[in-house]
Amino acid sequence: MSKNIAIIGSSGAIGNAFVEHYLKDNAVEKIFSFSRSVNSHTSKKIYSFDIDIESQESIEKAASYLEGCYLDRVIIASGVLHTESFQPEKSIKDLNYETLSKVYSVNTIGPALVGKYFLPLLNKKNKSVMAFLSARVGSISDNKVGGWYSYRSSKSALNQIVKNFSIEMKRSNPNAVILALQPGTVESKFSEPFKKNISKDKLFSPDFSVDMMSKVIESANSSSSGNLIAWDGEVISP
Ligand SMILES: NC(=O)c1ccc[n+]([C@@H]2O[C@H](COP(=O)([O-])OP(=O)(O)OC[C@H]3O[C@@H](n4cnc5c(N)ncnc54)[C@H](OP(=O)(O)O)[C@@H]3O)[C@@H](O)[C@H]2O)c1
């Protein structure tokens, strides 16, 4: 059976590793790659489009390119933790409107709107999966050290949205599985400023993390839909 895949945020370390992963899979017919930057891949399997996750219009337009096409796997690999203008908050005094808005916009509102426009494109005949890259720090019960206010809470809210999607999709498309995924700590622009605190065996390559998450995606079923699941299959409590 030939599969169609969409990767949102394909320019990132994890998004690009998902593109590479599915390129090697002979069961995959088409990979729809969405990002703000130009894609350097030359494979005929890859169809590249622009998306700005902070614009509803852009997300709607991105989904409209796929009209009439069903999707078997959709991976939302976009996200932000820090930029040139801000770092994650260490303390209450670091909270400010601009950072909170930016992080919620990219990590929560954008993915919610991707759901709005891409969930109806999921294959209804066979198992389909929409997986959102989330984070363990989005688990409220797991929060022991505090800090990272915007990022943590943006991912907690994303996890809630994923749960809601899973409940509603059970009615409209029982073959759809909706997941939030924790990739582990993965080498990327995103983790660069924090990697000195991570022991070598706990800092994964994007390829390793994606191979592990793909196993989670393939083994997931309707009973796992709505969960936050780590790279090694651990279901993380909300
Ligand atoms: N790396 C880790 O250790 C780690 C740990 C836990 C969770 N995660 C999660 O995993 C996901 C991917 O992380 P990564 O390590 O691959 O980070 P990354 O290499 O920095 O990639 C982030 C991606 O998000 C995209 N993005 C940001 N703002 C966007 C916007 N407005 N519109 C469209 N795309 C936008 C970036 O696109 P541009 O190239 O256009 O900026 C890039 O493709 C994130 O959701 C992150 O929260 C990562």
The ligand as a Gaussian input file, in Angstrom:
#p B3LYP/6-31G(d) Opt

LIG

0 1
 N       15.604000      19.229000      20.193000
 C       15.157000      18.846000      21.364000
 O       15.955000      18.498000      22.263000
 C       13.684000      18.799000      21.659000
 C       13.257000      18.309000      22.917000
 C       11.900000      18.254000      23.201000
 C       10.984000      18.670000      22.233000
 N       11.429000      19.144000      21.018000
 C       10.420000      19.599000      20.062000
 O       10.703000      19.072000      18.782000
 C       10.305000      19.995000      17.769000
 C       11.423000      20.189000      16.755000
 O       12.591000      20.622000      17.394000
 P       14.030000      20.654000      16.670000
 O       15.009000      20.210000      17.693000
 O       13.979000      19.962000      15.359000
 O       14.215000      22.224000      16.483000
 P       14.761000      23.097000      15.252000
 O       15.839000      22.389000      14.527000
 O       15.032000      24.439000      15.828000
 O       13.488000      23.173000      14.299000
 C       12.374000      23.974000      14.591000
 C       11.513000      24.050000      13.364000
 O       10.374000      24.886000      13.645000
 C       10.173000      25.732000      12.537000
 N        9.443000      26.950000      12.831000
 C        9.631000      27.821000      13.857000
 N        8.783000      28.858000      13.724000
 C        8.061000      28.624000      12.596000
 C        7.031000      29.323000      11.912000
 N        6.558000      30.485000      12.356000
 N        6.517000      28.792000      10.775000
 C        6.989000      27.620000      10.293000
 N        7.966000      26.905000      10.890000
 C        8.490000      27.411000      12.024000
 C       11.598000      26.059000      12.083000
 O       11.544000      26.617000      10.792000
 P       12.615000      27.687000      10.231000
 O       13.771000      26.840000       9.793000
 O       11.882000      28.345000       9.123000
 O       12.924000      28.603000      11.403000
 C       12.218000      24.671000      12.142000
 O       11.851000      23.924000      10.999000
 C        9.850000      21.263000      18.500000
 O        8.436000      21.256000      18.597000
 C       10.443000      21.095000      19.894000
 O        9.638000      21.738000      20.882000
 C       12.754000      19.220000      20.716000

